Amino acid sequence: MKFRIDRDVLADAVAWTARTLPVRPPVPVLAGMLIEAGDNLKLSSFDYEVSAQMTMDIDADEPGTALVSGRLLAEISRSLPAHPVEITTDGAKVTLKCGTAKFTLLTMPVEDYPSLPPMPPAAGTVGSDEFAAAVAQVALAAGRDDTLPMLTGVRLEIEGETVTLASTDRYRLAVRQLRWKPERPDISSVALVPAKTLSDTAKSLTSGAEVSIALASGGSGEGMIGFEGGGRRTTTRLLDAEFVKYQSLWPKETSAVAEVETGPFAEAVKRVGLVAEKNTPVRLSFRQGEVVLEAGSGDDAQAVEVLGASLEGQDIDVAFNPHFLLDGLSAIGSDVARLAMTTSTKPAVMTGKPANESDPDYRYLIMPIRLSS
C-alpha cells in the first residue's frame, strides 16, 4: 500500500473515524482502524455496536489494506506538520512520512477484523443542519441510567414526510417534529436510537448538505439504523426496549400561560440557581406583569430576582429543577419562552413563540418539584 494525502484531510478523517473506537475493547483488533486504499481511501472502525466509515478520493500508487491502532493514528495525525503525508506498508509495519517527521506503526492481523455491518435500505434524506439541531433539542432530555435502556434512547418516528424525535428521563420530555424527503410517500417506521450515538452522529454529519437515514422495516438490516452524508457513514444497533407512551403525558388543559424573554429569563435562573442546593428547586411566582424567581430558604443562602412577564389566566407558583429549566430555555430556539401550566404539581409545557402557536415544532415538558407547605 502506498498513497499520499493532505495532512488536514487525513487528520479530520482519522479523528472522525476514531470517535467510535471502544475505550476497553473486548478483543484487541477492535482498537484498530482499518485503512483500505484503492480507487478511494476508506477508514473504518467498529465495536460490534457502532460502525463508522470515512471515504475520500485519492489516487493510490499501490492499493492495499492495513489495520493499525486507531487512537495512536489519531494522535499522530493531528500532531503532524503542515505537509502532505505519505503512507506506505512494509511487511507488518505502516510508515507515515510528513515533512521531516517519520512514524512507524505495527499492524494487527486484518483477517481477524470483523466485517462492518451493511447499511440498511435508505429511507429518506433530511437537511444536515436541521437534523443536527433537532437531535440536540431532543437528546438533552434522554436518561443516563443504563439500567433503564428505554430512557437512554431517542425515539424516531417516521410517518410520510414527517419525522418525530422524542426522549424522556421521567422528569422531562422533549419532542421535535421536522419535515424530510422520504424514499416512499407511505413510509411508516419507528426506531429507538441510543441518544449519545445519535447526538454525536448528527453533529458530525453537518459537513454535507443532507443526511441520508437508512432504516430497515424487516429482513436485512433489521435492528440497525444508518446515517450517511459528506463521505461519512455510520451504523448503530437500535435499543431493544419499549419506549414510554409519551403522548398521554401532555396536559389536556392549562390554567395559566406565561411569556418571558428567553435570554433574561435564562440569565436570572442561572443567578438565582447559584444558591439552590443539590436537588432543590428554583421557585417561580407568576403574577400579571412579572415573575419572581427565588431559591434558598431558612438559614441557607437565598436569592430573589424579578423579571417582566405576561400572564394569561390565574396567578401560579411553581418550582423546577434549575438545570432542567435551563436546558429547555436553551433548546426552544426563540426570543420568547412560553410556559403553559395547570397547577403547581402538574407538568408544564415550554415552547418558543412560534408562528403556528397551536402546533409548535418543539415542545419541552418539565415536571415541577412539589413545594413544601
Secondary structure, DSSP 8 states (H G I E B T S, - for coil): -EEEE-HHHHHHHHHHHHTT--SS-SSGGGGEEEEEESSEEEEEEE-SSEEEEEEEE---SB-EEEEEEHHHHHHHHHHS-SS-EEEEEETTEEEEEETTEEEEEE---GGGS--------EEEEEEHHHHHHHHHHHHTTS---TTSGGGSEEEEEEETTEEEEEEE-SSEEEEEEEE-EESSTT-EEEEEEEHHHHHHHHHHTTTSSEEEEEE-SSSTTTTEEEEEETTEEEEEE---S----GGGGS-S--SEEEEEEHHHHHHHHHHHHTT--TT--EEEEEETTEEEEEE--TTS--EEEEEE-EEEES-EEEEE-HHHHHHHHHHS-SSEEEEEES-TTS-EEEE---SSTTS-SEEEEE-------
